[in-house]
Amino acid sequence: MNLIPVGNLWLRERFGLKKHRLTHQSYVGNNEKIELNQQGDVNQIYGKKYAPEENTPLAHIVFSLKYDDLDLSFLKAVFTQIGTAEIIEFIGQSPSGKYTRKIGFLYEFLTGLSLDLPYQISGNYTDLLDEDEYITGRIIKNNRWRINNNLLGTVSFCPVVRRTPVLDQLLKEDIEVQIEQLKQQYSPDIFRRATNYLYSKETRSSYEIEKEKPSPERMNRFIALLMKAGKESSEQMLDEGSLTTLQNSIVDPRFAAPGFRDFQNYIGQSLPYGDEIIHYICPPPQYLISLMDGLKAVADKTEGGYAVVRATLISFGFVFIHPFEDGNGRLHRFLIHDMLVRDGIVPDGLIIPVSAHMLNHIHDYDQVLENYSKPLLHQINYTKKGNGEMEVTNPAEVEGYFRYPDLTTQCIFLAQTIQETISQDIPEELAFIQHYDELKSELQNIVDMPDKDINLMILFLHQNKGAFPNRRRKDFSKLTELEITAMEAAYRTIFQDNIDQKTN
């Protein structure tokens, strides 16, 4: 089959931009077809009637805006290869056309250059992004191009989120209703005790993801941080001073930062004999302030939008910008909770323990981080000194990668994580506390022991799946074998039988 590349794929070949990954690759052929490649990207064959009328860069940009995934970083790289005179002439052929006006707007948005137009732009205002294809932000009207700018951010930082069938389905889930239904199934006391435990679990898990075991003092500081979620405006929360204070409160005091980093940072893994694997290279320091200002603008421009999407944009945007040397991961996971509370999806005082779920599905979490970090390694060039200092040698070429990330995969991951946490993890914790209370009452009916002994007995039974361990017999020498057997039976009835019923 003779396939002809079109759109972004044609542009990538035409301008030698092979290091850019395209999530949608288009061809023109005899038989229309759609398939996924091994990386999960779409290869689509269109009929010949879809072929651009002219085999020129701007004609293929029009095709890409119609049919390919919008990739602002790639489009910026393409625009740098096209002269302004060529763009002005192309737009002049149809100054009221929807796609010519989009090209003009995007060219100026991405390059920072102004086109000196010898003609008047006309036509009805048109949305830059199709709401059926993309998650959109608050509209800002652009009079020059008569475009409704509904991007999620600004030129400083502007993520893109594609509406996939999976994401659309996940966004239909009503988190508030699900939480309210859980609260109605259990007593307020059980819900309160479960919530207190979940704060500790979230804290412990967030540190464990970083392979750290925090001291009780640092545990308490992080719990206090989680309980402050949503209290400040997003403008204040994402301010350098506020984030620095938060970073100082959760890291070892020796690694407390005075502010955002002013050096090149990276994430690596040391190997024997001094070798190192580079997993991610952070944005060069000269872009850091504008990127963080852009992150604040995203929070403002998406206000009132999907809470899960906003939590993704801010939290993953933050961790990919990586403004500190240490503590970025924990703050990234805190920002998820902060945004969900801020948007009223999670009631103040409650927490969805996303870190615990991520820890239990660490491979999936790593993959969603690598989905962003790995393609960058094909584009970025750097030098590294013996003392570990790094310098990015092609910052202008990779600037767009940091400013215009596609966070669709990350949105899907976080939405799935929240759903599974609400539908599985939290109910399991609530059920455990309820069963714990029931078992405690049953054990007291068998033998009226002190509280500490009952709690210890339940711990041993639970750790050993309902069988009392013989090595612990000396701790309960006052109990008879019949009493211990009755306690084992009570555990199985309350815990294991309930689990079996749910399974069946």
Helices and strands as residue ranges (DSSP letters): E 4-6, H 8-14, E 24-28, E 33-36, E 42-46, G 48-50, H 57-67, H 72-79, H 84-92, H 98-111, E 126-127, E 140-142, E 147-149, H 165-171, H 175-185, H 188-209, H 216-227, H 234-237, H 240-250, G 253-255, E 266-270, G 272-274, E 276-281, G 285-287, H 288-301, H 307-321, H 328-342, H 354-360, H 362-377, E 382-384, E 390-392, H 395-403, H 408-420, I 421-425, H 426-446, H 451-463, G 470-476, H 481-491, I 492-496, H 497-503
